[in-house]
Amino acid sequence: MQSQTTILLNRANLPSLPADVKRPAYDVENVQTGIVHIGVGGFHRAHEAMYVDRLMAKTGNLSWGICGVGLRENDRAMKKVFDEQDNLYTLVEKHNDGSRSASVIGAMTGFLMAPDNPQAVIDKMSEPEVRIVSLTITEGGYNFDASTGEFITTNPDVLHDIENPKSPKLVFGYLVAAIKKRRENNVKPFTVMSCDNIQHNGHVLKKMLLAYIELFDQALAQWVNENVSFPNSMVDRITPATTSEDIVMLKAQGVEDSWPVVCEPFKQWVIEDDFCNTKPQFDEVDAQFVSDVAPYEKLKLRMLNAGHSVLGLVGSVAGLDIIHESVEAAQLKQLLSIFMEKEVMPTLDQVEGIDVFDYRDTLISRFSNPFIKDTLARICLESSAKLPVFLLPTVRDNLVAGRDVSISAFVVACWSYYSDKHASQDGKPLEINDVLSDTLHRAAQQNETDSLSFLKIEEVFGELAQQEKFADVYKAFLERVYQNEPVLSISEALSEE
Ligand code: CS2
């Protein structure tokens, strides 16, 4: 196609966007802030903000716009884009057949960098019109010890926030300051809605926040416990990091957007119907409100996220880079499929309306979408926070029930090898992006002298090294991987057992 004029994405240019790019079907100038969201990354922009956009388009209720908040320095790049583009961005859905649908999302009303002006964030969260504070701060942001599930009181940032309640660093300090201010001003509290991949995300958040408040104000902790709600939710949409090719591709379509977001067409959001303030009618736009999210969360975390980790860790050691390439490797596809069937499914509860085998097949087809190009590096990022949430609960359930844990043990052995060598079996360098990278590396370096050294990292594995049934299988796989038996062959053998 002949290249067309490129339109810089901003409000004034909305009417001039190419016809095949959907624009907000509501007046973006009139969107009001009803939600403050902490942690505006790709996932939030492809998920909650998209639901808000669709809600506004469908109902005309413009009171649920989202003000983004960045707590960390590396959120600054996102703020810059929001400022330059009048808070607009393009969402590009990539279908399995290669077609794409692009739409401009007008749900965001602004972006505040917390370190620049903490008070502005507290004030914004305290506005009566703000009825929800939502979060995507990743598994690591909840500050809990993965092996005990308890709040880490010794974190220096926690101590800093207690000393400096007006300029906190962590999310807990902001929530407390705003909750207190609303209470003083007689304003109803907001609902605190976690959208992270953690089972019982709302309960975990509540537990962490209360543990934080109890360090300095018992009465407030009790008030929060009784008056603020923290709905659990299951969130799902595969959203890889945006690449420069995505930007170029959109430009070729006629839109100049310096940070679009790309994702798969699939989306799902199941939210516990527990709101202490007004709730948006997300059920008008395909989200579900239910009384108990637990079975949905468990299904998704243990099948999809752990499935991703299987492909990510084994695939990386095999020298692969991209998720769809990993599922294309017959040995890995088979390993994944059997992992889900033999090790995960027996631990799941019945979910109304969902057949787990269909769910598995849909997952494999989602992972096979060649246009998403989700990298194994993204999946392996922060594995020390992910595996305790995605995989280890499955292992523990299976050990208690006396079931097989082989594939899980093999995945951990691959992670251990990866953490030691920082390379695939064929010597391709692998990066480690993990808050515990030093601990992981140091422990894994001891593998050849103490084969359980990695498994003894208690903050990740708890007491797992003492569970002989797991430890023995793990050791055997570790040895095979170190002896350079190709992990794809091991996967094949495991699938045949
Ligand atoms: C992935 C998730 O980061 C990961 O390990 O499994 O980001 C996954 O893509 C999303 O949870 C999909 O909903």
Boltz pocket constraint, residues with backbone or C-beta under 6 A from the ligand:
constraints:
  - pocket:
      binder: B
      contacts: [[A, 197], [A, 235], [A, 236], [A, 237], [A, 238], [A, 239], [A, 304], [A, 305], [A, 306], [A, 308], [A, 309], [A, 378], [A, 379], [A, 380], [A, 381], [A, 386]]
      max_distance: 6.0
